[in-house]
Amino acid sequence: MAKRDYQKDKDQLKTFLLEYCTQDEFGKKTFKYSEQLSKIAHREQTAMWIELDDITSFSDDLAEAITQNTRRYVNLLSDIVFDLLPTFVLAPIPAKDALDVYIQHRLMMENRMRQPNEHRDARNKFPPELLRRYELYFEDSSLSKDVPIREVKAQHVGRLVTVRGVVIRCTEVKPMMCVATYTCDRCGAETYQPVQSLSFMPQQVCQSEDCRLNKSGGRLYLQTRGSKFVKFQEIRLQEMSDQVPVGHIPRSLTVYCRGEVTRNALPGDHVAVTGIFLPLIKQGFKQLTGGLLSDTFLEAHKIRSLNTSELDEGGLTPQELAALSEDDFYAKLASSIAPEIYGHVDVKKALLLLLVGGVDKRPDDNGGMKIRGNINVCLMGDPGVAKSQLLGYICRLAPRKALLVSV
């Protein structure tokens, strides 16, 4: 594989962001990404969405390179947006939170300390992760195919993939530290530590020029108000029942959501997740004892809920509508549950009612006792009469389920 010229790609991406436009039926041009840059510059938008279909129409080779090495191009585009934002600022931007006030004061102090003839950007002293008040996400191409969860393997590491599944668990949205800010108790200098993983080792000793020359060994203290946090949520995605081979256990995948991608799914939802498949970087003692094995996760860029039309095969045919009007339809539907198990028609009817559910009733309209519409089923019997097989069939059939087996 030939080595890519990332500086050339960076120039192409800059041209794409500034010049890409779409036309409506009346010939009016809309500069899609320039408008997003303007909104981000004025703090009206916190996320920038880039569609690979647009990049494909601009350059097929560049779109393929982004798909193969997405994380690198996320960093390149973040740097490009960071350099372009000052040109889109038309009016002073008011501070919206404590971090904005902190950054403005630090930039003002840096400009005052600068020499009169020194042409140096004050932003270069601070890590770019601290000054960036936006996030960048990719949307997968409409022509790309979804990858089953059990087919996501080593060749997909670093690539942009789209998987479908059922959300079986999601955590609460919590703040995640992106940049840790420290203050020295001796010289008062500030130290910044970008955090690239879920855990990090806090710095203890000040490395400023004053402390190193005087050998004072100043101690660093974490300043949470000057640090940067983003929203973080962990999702566990399990493959759908139609993707699980017969006799196999459903596989699952860990999805990490940050920023605007959080709070887009709930347990039981059928979703399509587009993200970067990455190995989990270990820190501290785990890095020494982890060996050659590494956990993997999907860094989410877009979560899309699947509606019923995408999950169902289609509407009812006239033959199916005619079958619904037959008198023995209830018995036929119950017999279709686990047809390989003979008999147990009454048990199958009860399990059918469990699947269908009912409507909650409230006899007293003024707010009295509520009667739930769903039923509970308790199966008791001798060993070997297919109780577990029936429950396993129901578990594979229901969209939201959990099968627990105890001894």
Backbone torsions as a table, in degrees:
resi	resn	phi	psi	omega
1	MET	NA	128.6	-177.2
2	ALA	-70.8	147.6	179.1
3	LYS	-75.1	132.3	-176.9
4	ARG	-86.4	148.3	175.4
5	ASP	-92.1	96.7	-174.9
6	TYR	-70.4	-25.9	176.0
7	GLN	-67.2	-37.8	175.9
8	LYS	-66.4	-42.2	177.2
9	ASP	-63.0	-36.2	179.1
10	LYS	-65.0	-40.0	177.4
11	ASP	-66.3	-38.5	178.3
12	GLN	-65.6	-41.3	179.5
13	LEU	-66.8	-36.6	177.1
14	LYS	-64.0	-42.8	176.5
15	THR	-63.8	-38.2	179.5
16	PHE	-63.2	-44.5	-178.5
17	LEU	-65.4	-35.4	-175.6
18	LEU	-85.6	-31.1	-170.3
19	GLU	-111.5	-12.1	-177.5
20	TYR	-69.0	133.2	-179.1
21	CYS	-147.4	160.6	176.0
22	THR	-123.1	155.4	-179.8
23	GLN	-120.9	138.6	175.4
24	ASP	-89.1	-173.4	-176.6
25	GLU	-68.0	-18.6	179.0
26	PHE	-94.8	3.0	178.9
27	GLY	85.5	8.4	179.9
28	LYS	-79.1	130.0	-179.0
29	LYS	-89.6	141.8	176.7
30	THR	-128.0	116.8	177.8
31	PHE	-84.5	94.7	-168.7
32	LYS	-60.2	-51.2	-173.8
33	TYR	-85.2	-24.7	173.3
34	SER	-66.1	-36.3	176.4
35	GLU	-66.6	-38.7	176.3
36	GLN	-64.2	-40.0	178.4
37	LEU	-63.2	-39.1	178.6
38	SER	-64.9	-41.3	179.0
39	LYS	-67.2	-38.8	178.5
40	ILE	-67.4	-38.6	-179.9
41	ALA	-63.8	-32.8	-180.0
42	HIS	-98.2	15.3	175.2
43	ARG	60.4	29.9	174.5
44	GLU	-92.3	-10.5	-178.6
45	GLN	-146.8	140.0	-176.7
46	THR	-111.5	-4.3	-179.4
47	ALA	-135.3	142.9	177.1
48	MET	-116.1	122.7	-177.7
49	TRP	-105.2	125.9	-179.9
50	ILE	-118.2	123.7	-178.6
51	GLU	-91.8	132.1	179.1
52	LEU	-69.3	-23.4	175.6
53	ASP	-63.0	-37.7	178.1
54	ASP	-68.0	-40.7	178.8
55	ILE	-68.1	-34.1	177.7
56	THR	-63.0	-40.9	176.9
57	SER	-67.4	-23.0	178.6
58	PHE	-86.3	-44.8	179.7
59	SER	-160.2	116.0	179.0
60	ASP	-65.2	-40.9	-178.1
61	ASP	-64.7	-39.4	179.3
62	LEU	-67.9	-39.2	178.3
63	ALA	-64.8	-39.6	178.0
64	GLU	-66.8	-38.4	177.8
65	ALA	-64.7	-38.0	178.2
66	ILE	-65.8	-39.5	178.9
67	THR	-65.0	-36.6	-176.7
68	GLN	-79.3	-29.5	-175.2
69	ASN	-139.7	67.8	-169.1
70	THR	-68.9	-41.2	-175.8
71	ARG	-61.0	-40.3	179.3
72	ARG	-61.5	-42.0	-177.3
73	TYR	-77.5	-22.2	171.2
74	VAL	-64.2	-42.6	177.8
75	ASN	-67.3	-39.7	178.9
76	LEU	-63.6	-45.9	-179.7
77	LEU	-67.8	-33.3	176.5
78	SER	-63.7	-40.1	176.6
79	ASP	-66.5	-38.8	179.6
80	ILE	-64.6	-46.0	179.3
81	VAL	-63.2	-38.6	179.2
82	PHE	-62.2	-37.5	179.0
83	ASP	-76.5	-28.9	-176.6
84	LEU	-85.3	-23.9	-173.4
85	LEU	-59.0	-41.4	-179.8
86	PRO	-58.8	-27.1	-179.8
87	THR	-76.5	-14.2	-179.2
88	PHE	-99.4	-3.4	-179.5
89	VAL	-80.2	119.5	-179.0
90	LEU	-106.7	-15.7	-178.1
91	ALA	-149.0	156.8	177.3
92	PRO	-58.8	139.0	-176.8
93	ILE	-100.1	120.6	178.4
94	PRO	-71.8	151.0	178.6
95	ALA	-72.5	137.8	-178.1
96	LYS	-107.6	-20.5	179.9
97	ASP	-149.1	-179.3	-177.3
98	ALA	-65.6	-33.2	-179.7
99	LEU	-67.9	-34.9	176.2
100	ASP	-63.1	-44.2	178.2
101	VAL	-62.9	-41.4	179.5
102	TYR	-61.4	-45.7	-178.2
103	ILE	-66.9	-41.6	179.9
104	GLN	-62.6	-42.9	179.3
105	HIS	-65.7	-40.0	-179.4
106	ARG	-67.4	-39.1	178.2
107	LEU	-67.1	-37.4	177.3
108	MET	-65.0	-42.4	178.5
109	MET	-64.9	-39.2	179.9
110	GLU	-66.5	-38.0	178.5
111	ASN	-68.2	-34.7	178.6
112	ARG	-69.6	-34.6	-179.2
113	MET	-79.3	-10.5	-178.3
114	ARG	-73.6	144.8	179.0
115	GLN	-69.1	153.0	-177.1
116	PRO	-59.2	-39.3	-176.8
117	ASN	-94.6	8.5	-176.9
118	GLU	-92.4	120.1	179.1
119	HIS	-101.7	87.5	-177.6
120	ARG	-137.0	133.8	-180.0
121	ASP	-75.2	125.7	-178.8
122	ALA	-65.5	-21.7	-178.6
123	ARG	-71.2	-18.4	-177.7
124	ASN	-69.5	-18.3	-180.0
125	LYS	-75.6	-24.9	-175.8
126	PHE	-101.5	149.6	177.4
127	PRO	-64.5	141.0	-178.4
128	PRO	-62.4	-27.9	179.1
129	GLU	-63.3	-28.0	179.9
130	LEU	-76.6	-35.9	-175.3
131	LEU	-86.3	-18.6	-179.6
132	ARG	-75.5	121.1	178.7
133	ARG	-109.2	35.9	-178.7
134	TYR	-148.5	165.6	176.1
135	GLU	-128.4	152.5	-175.7
136	LEU	-123.9	129.6	-177.6
137	TYR	-132.8	151.3	175.8
138	PHE	-107.5	144.1	170.7
139	GLU	-108.6	128.3	-174.7
140	ASP	-65.6	158.6	-179.7
141	SER	-67.6	147.5	178.9
142	SER	-70.0	-17.8	179.6
143	LEU	-89.7	-10.3	-179.2
144	SER	-75.5	148.2	-179.2
145	LYS	-96.3	146.8	176.8
146	ASP	-70.5	143.0	179.6
147	VAL	-102.2	124.7	175.4
148	PRO	-60.0	150.0	-175.8
149	ILE	-60.4	-39.5	-178.8
150	ARG	-74.3	-9.1	177.4
151	GLU	-98.5	-2.4	176.5
152	VAL	-77.8	109.5	-172.0
153	LYS	-130.6	-163.1	-172.0
154	ALA	-63.3	-31.6	-178.1
155	GLN	-70.2	-11.4	178.9
156	HIS	-95.1	0.8	-179.4
157	VAL	-63.9	127.2	-179.0
158	GLY	85.6	-4.9	-176.9
159	ARG	-98.3	160.9	175.2
160	LEU	-89.7	117.6	-177.7
161	VAL	-127.6	158.8	176.1
162	THR	-124.4	124.6	-179.9
163	VAL	-123.2	153.7	176.2
164	ARG	-116.7	147.7	179.4
165	GLY	-178.0	-175.0	179.5
166	VAL	-110.4	131.0	177.8
167	VAL	-74.6	117.6	179.8
168	ILE	-104.2	-15.2	178.7
169	ARG	-161.8	140.8	173.3
170	CYS	-146.2	138.3	-177.6
171	THR	-86.5	172.1	173.0
172	GLU	-70.3	152.1	177.1
173	VAL	-76.0	122.4	-176.9
174	LYS	-126.0	156.5	176.1
175	PRO	-75.4	133.9	178.5
176	MET	-117.2	130.6	-177.3
177	MET	-76.7	126.9	176.2
178	CYS	-100.9	-40.2	179.2
179	VAL	-134.9	122.2	177.5
180	ALA	-94.8	131.2	-179.3
181	THR	-111.4	129.1	-179.3
182	TYR	-119.4	153.8	175.4
183	THR	-126.1	133.7	-179.6
184	CYS	-82.0	137.4	-179.9
185	ASP	-80.8	-8.1	179.6
186	ARG	-101.2	-58.0	-175.1
187	CYS	-98.8	-13.2	179.9
188	GLY	78.0	6.4	-179.6
189	ALA	-71.8	154.3	179.7
190	GLU	-104.3	140.0	179.2
191	THR	-124.1	138.1	-177.6
192	TYR	-118.2	137.9	-178.8
193	GLN	-130.6	103.1	174.9
194	PRO	-66.8	138.5	-178.8
195	VAL	-109.9	123.8	-176.0
196	GLN	-109.9	0.5	-177.4
197	SER	-138.7	-174.8	-178.0
198	LEU	-75.7	-17.5	179.1
199	SER	-137.9	158.5	179.7
200	PHE	-154.0	160.1	177.9
201	MET	-98.2	112.5	-178.7
202	PRO	-62.1	143.3	176.7
203	GLN	-77.0	146.4	-174.6
204	GLN	-115.4	-38.4	-172.7
205	VAL	-108.4	136.4	-179.9
206	CYS	-73.0	134.2	-180.0
207	GLN	-110.4	21.7	179.6
208	SER	-71.2	166.1	-177.0
209	GLU	-66.9	-37.6	-179.9
210	ASP	-64.4	-45.9	-178.4
211	CYS	-68.5	-33.2	179.8
212	ARG	-73.5	-37.9	179.3
213	LEU	-72.7	-41.3	-179.9
214	ASN	-83.9	-10.2	-178.6
215	LYS	53.1	41.9	-178.5
216	SER	-83.2	-22.3	178.2
217	GLY	63.7	50.9	179.9
218	GLY	-62.4	146.6	-179.2
219	ARG	-98.6	138.2	-178.3
220	LEU	-93.0	140.2	177.2
221	TYR	-124.5	134.1	-177.2
222	LEU	-71.5	131.8	176.9
223	GLN	-110.1	102.2	-175.7
224	THR	-68.9	-32.2	-179.4
225	ARG	-69.6	-25.9	177.4
226	GLY	-93.8	-4.3	178.2
227	SER	-87.5	162.4	-179.0
228	LYS	-109.9	132.4	179.0
229	PHE	-123.8	150.4	174.0
230	VAL	-129.7	159.6	177.4
231	LYS	-71.9	139.3	-177.4
232	PHE	-138.0	139.0	177.9
233	GLN	-147.4	139.3	178.3
234	GLU	-108.3	132.8	-178.9
235	ILE	-123.3	140.8	174.3
236	ARG	-108.4	119.0	-175.4
237	LEU	-110.2	128.0	180.0
238	GLN	-113.3	142.5	-178.2
239	GLU	-66.4	152.5	-177.6
240	MET	-71.4	161.6	-176.0
241	SER	-64.5	-31.7	-179.6
242	ASP	-75.5	-10.7	178.2
243	GLN	-96.6	-5.9	-177.5
244	VAL	-92.3	122.1	175.3
245	PRO	-63.3	155.1	-178.0
246	VAL	-63.7	129.4	179.0
247	GLY	86.3	2.7	-179.4
248	HIS	-105.2	159.5	177.9
249	ILE	-90.4	135.1	178.5
250	PRO	-61.1	138.2	178.7
251	ARG	-97.2	157.1	-177.0
252	SER	-132.0	165.0	-176.7
253	LEU	-140.6	137.7	177.7
254	THR	-86.1	131.9	-179.3
255	VAL	-120.6	127.3	176.4
256	TYR	-103.1	124.6	-179.7
257	CYS	-113.2	137.0	179.0
258	ARG	-132.6	150.1	173.5
259	GLY	62.9	-127.4	-174.7
260	GLU	-73.4	-8.7	-179.9
261	VAL	-83.5	-13.4	-179.1
262	THR	-72.6	162.1	178.4
263	ARG	57.5	35.6	177.5
264	ASN	-109.4	1.8	-179.0
265	ALA	-151.8	151.4	177.5
266	LEU	-126.4	157.5	177.5
267	PRO	-56.3	131.7	-178.2
268	GLY	98.8	-13.2	-179.4
269	ASP	-76.4	143.3	171.8
270	HIS	-92.3	119.6	-173.6
271	VAL	-133.6	159.2	169.7
272	ALA	-115.7	120.3	-174.2
273	VAL	-110.9	125.8	174.1
274	THR	-106.1	127.5	-177.6
275	GLY	-167.2	-176.1	-179.1
276	ILE	-103.2	125.6	178.1
277	PHE	-83.7	117.6	-172.0
278	LEU	-135.1	154.3	170.3
279	PRO	-82.3	151.0	-179.1
280	LEU	-84.3	124.0	-179.8
281	ILE	-81.3	125.7	-179.9
282	LYS	-93.6	149.5	-178.2
283	GLN	-127.5	156.4	173.6
284	GLY	69.0	-137.3	-175.5
285	PHE	-67.9	-31.7	179.4
286	LYS	-64.0	-28.3	179.2
287	GLN	-69.1	-29.8	-179.3
288	LEU	-81.2	-32.0	-175.4
289	THR	-103.3	0.0	-176.0
290	GLY	-73.1	-24.2	-178.3
291	GLY	71.7	-145.3	-177.0
292	LEU	-93.6	-2.8	-178.2
293	LEU	-91.1	149.5	-179.2
294	SER	-147.5	139.6	173.5
295	ASP	-77.1	155.5	-178.6
296	THR	-122.9	159.5	178.1
297	PHE	-153.9	169.0	177.9
298	LEU	-113.6	117.1	177.1
299	GLU	-82.8	106.3	-170.3
300	ALA	-70.5	136.2	172.2
301	HIS	-112.5	-27.2	178.7
302	LYS	-156.7	134.9	176.1
303	ILE	-121.1	121.5	-177.8
304	ARG	-120.8	126.9	178.4
305	SER	-76.1	138.1	178.7
306	LEU	-91.8	123.8	179.0
307	ASN	-81.2	175.3	-175.8
308	THR	-65.9	-29.1	-179.7
309	SER	-68.7	-28.4	178.4
310	GLU	-81.3	-23.8	-179.0
311	LEU	-90.4	-33.8	-179.0
312	ASP	-83.9	156.0	178.8
313	GLU	-79.4	-22.0	-179.8
314	GLY	156.4	-177.1	180.0
315	GLY	-78.6	178.7	-179.7
316	LEU	-77.5	137.2	176.4
317	THR	-82.8	163.7	176.4
318	PRO	-58.2	-34.8	178.0
319	GLN	-65.7	-39.1	178.4
320	GLU	-68.5	-37.5	176.8
321	LEU	-64.7	-36.9	176.8
322	ALA	-67.7	-35.9	178.6
323	ALA	-67.8	-29.7	179.0
324	LEU	-66.0	-27.0	-177.5
325	SER	-86.5	-2.4	179.8
326	GLU	-74.3	154.1	-175.8
327	ASP	-70.3	-37.5	-176.3
328	ASP	-93.3	23.8	-178.3
329	PHE	-65.5	-36.9	179.9
330	TYR	-61.9	-43.8	-180.0
331	ALA	-68.9	-38.2	178.7
332	LYS	-65.7	-40.3	-179.9
333	LEU	-66.2	-38.0	177.5
334	ALA	-68.6	-37.7	179.9
335	SER	-69.0	-22.2	179.1
336	SER	-75.1	-11.1	176.3
337	ILE	-78.4	119.3	-179.2
338	ALA	48.5	64.4	-176.5
339	PRO	-64.2	-18.7	178.9
340	GLU	-73.7	-11.7	177.9
341	ILE	-99.1	119.6	-175.8
342	TYR	-79.4	140.7	174.2
343	GLY	76.7	-152.1	-179.1
344	HIS	55.5	41.1	-177.4
345	VAL	-64.4	-39.8	-179.8
346	ASP	-65.3	-38.3	178.2
347	VAL	-67.5	-40.0	179.6
348	LYS	-66.4	-35.6	176.5
349	LYS	-65.1	-39.6	178.0
350	ALA	-65.0	-40.6	178.1
351	LEU	-68.5	-32.2	175.6
352	LEU	-64.3	-43.2	176.9
353	LEU	-65.2	-32.7	176.4
354	LEU	-64.6	-39.0	179.0
355	LEU	-69.5	-43.3	-175.5
356	VAL	-71.8	-41.5	-177.5
357	GLY	77.6	-173.8	-178.0
358	GLY	-144.7	-163.2	-177.8
359	VAL	-114.4	133.2	176.7
360	ASP	-65.2	141.8	-179.8
361	LYS	-122.2	145.8	175.9
362	ARG	-134.1	97.2	-175.9
363	PRO	-56.8	-39.3	-179.1
364	ASP	-96.2	116.1	-179.1
365	ASP	-68.2	-17.4	-177.6
366	ASN	-81.8	3.1	178.6
367	GLY	101.6	62.3	179.0
368	GLY	-107.7	-144.2	-178.5
369	MET	-69.4	140.0	-179.5
370	LYS	-106.1	130.6	178.6
371	ILE	-104.2	118.1	-177.4
372	ARG	-73.0	146.9	-177.5
373	GLY	-84.1	-26.9	-179.1
374	ASN	-82.4	149.5	-177.7
375	ILE	-109.6	162.3	171.9
376	ASN	-109.9	142.9	-178.0
377	VAL	-122.9	128.6	176.5
378	CYS	-117.7	117.7	179.6
379	LEU	-101.5	122.2	178.1
380	MET	-130.0	137.7	-179.4
381	GLY	177.6	179.6	179.7
382	ASP	-68.9	158.4	176.4
383	PRO	-64.7	145.7	175.4
384	GLY	81.5	23.0	178.6
385	VAL	-109.7	22.3	171.0
386	ALA	71.9	31.6	175.7
387	LYS	-68.8	-49.4	-178.2
388	SER	-67.2	-34.9	178.8
389	GLN	-64.9	-39.4	177.9
390	LEU	-65.0	-43.7	179.2
391	LEU	-66.4	-36.8	177.1
392	GLY	-64.7	-36.7	176.8
393	TYR	-65.7	-42.2	178.4
394	ILE	-63.8	-37.7	-179.8
395	CYS	-65.6	-37.4	178.2
396	ARG	-73.2	-23.6	-176.4
397	LEU	-86.7	-35.1	-174.8
398	ALA	-77.4	140.5	178.8
399	PRO	-71.4	-34.3	178.9
400	ARG	-119.2	111.0	-174.1
401	LYS	-154.9	164.8	174.1
402	ALA	-153.6	120.6	-178.4
403	LEU	-105.6	118.5	179.4
404	LEU	-114.1	129.7	-179.6
405	VAL	-119.1	126.9	179.4
406	SER	-128.2	153.4	-179.5
407	VAL	-108.2	NA	NA
